[in-house]
């Protein structure tokens, strides 16, 4: 079974890199720090991480936000094969 992962408070992506090593498929992340988001984007560009959406604020990443609601519905459709991960500061 394929395991998809979504990371809250992703930081520079240490957990995402481990997912890739373990064969899990990262499909999204939320990180408020601009420097950390840039690190994640660079790791995608360098091929260390697959391409996925990176959101900038967990407070606005909500199902009642029209900008994020469609994405969240997509996550809910994968609920049986999705792990929500968090690197809380």
C-alpha positions in Angstrom: 0.0 0.0 0.0 1.2 3.5 -0.9 1.4 5.9 2.0 1.0 9.6 1.2 2.1 12.2 3.8 1.1 15.8 4.5 3.4 17.8 6.7 2.4 20.6 9.1 5.2 22.8 10.4 7.5 21.2 7.9 10.6 23.3 8.6 13.4 22.6 6.2 12.0 19.2 5.3 13.9 16.7 7.4 10.7 14.6 7.8 9.9 15.0 4.2 13.4 13.7 3.2 12.9 10.7 5.5 9.5 10.0 3.8 11.2 9.9 0.4 13.9 7.5 1.8 11.2 5.2 3.2 9.2 5.3 -0.1 6.4 7.4 1.2 5.0 10.1 -1.1 4.9 13.6 0.3 1.9 15.4 -1.2 1.9 18.7 0.6 3.3 20.8 3.4 2.6 23.9 5.5 5.4 26.1 6.7 5.2 29.7 7.8 8.9 30.6 7.7 9.9 32.0 4.3 13.5 30.7 4.6 12.2 27.2 5.3 9.7 27.4 2.4 12.6 28.4 0.1 14.7 25.4 1.4 11.7 23.1 0.6 11.4 24.6 -2.9 15.1 24.2 -3.5 15.0 20.6 -2.5 12.2 20.1 -5.0 14.2 21.8 -7.7 17.3 19.7 -6.9 15.3 16.5 -7.1 15.7 15.5 -3.4 11.9 16.0 -2.9 9.0 15.4 -5.3 7.0 18.4 -6.3 4.1 19.2 -4.0 2.2 22.2 -2.8 3.6 24.3 0.1 1.1 26.4 2.0 2.3 29.3 4.2 0.1 29.4 7.3 -1.6 26.6 9.2 -4.1 29.2 10.5 -5.5 29.8 7.0 -5.2 26.2 5.8 -8.8 25.4 6.6 -11.8 23.8 4.9 -13.8 27.1 5.2 -11.1 29.0 3.3 -12.0 29.1 -0.5 -8.3 29.1 -1.4 -7.5 25.8 0.5 -10.9 24.0 0.6 -10.5 22.1 -2.7 -7.0 20.9 -1.7 -8.3 19.8 1.7 -11.1 17.9 0.0 -8.5 16.1 -2.0 -6.6 15.2 1.2 -9.9 13.8 2.7 -10.4 11.6 -0.3 -7.1 9.9 0.5 -7.8 9.5 4.2 -7.2 5.8 4.2 -3.7 6.1 2.8 -2.7 9.5 4.2 -0.5 10.3 7.2 -0.6 13.8 8.7 2.8 14.6 10.1 3.8 17.5 12.3 7.1 18.9 13.3 5.8 21.3 15.9 8.2 24.0 17.0 
